[in-house]
Amino acid sequence: MSVKTRKQCPLVMIEWVDSVQPKPTWEFLEDVRKPRAVHCVSVGWLVSDGKKTKSLAPNMGAISGSDDVQVSGLITIPACSVTRMRRLKEP
C-alpha cells in the first residue's frame, strides 16, 4: 500500500456515544431504569473526516504492485457523537 494512501487516511481511535438498542418487550413505566448511553471505541483508517460524519475502515488492502485500495467493514459515526479522536502511530 502506498505512503500516499496512509497519509490520506490516518489510523485513528474514535471514542463516541451511541444509543442503547431498543427493548423488544413491554415494560411498566415504574420499572424503567435510569437511561444510559453506550460508550464506544472504534479503531480504523479515517477515510472521511466531514463536519457531520466520520467514516472508519478497519480493513484496508491492495493487490501487490497496485495503488487501487479497497476497504471493508466501513463504519460511519455522527460527528456530534464523537467525544474524542486521536491519531495512532502505525508500525
Secondary structure, DSSP 4 states (H G I P E B T S, - for coil): --HHHHHHS-EEEEEEEEPPPPPSS---GGGPPPP-PEEEEEEEEEEEE-SSEEEEESEEEE-TT---EEEES-EEEEGGGEEEEEE----
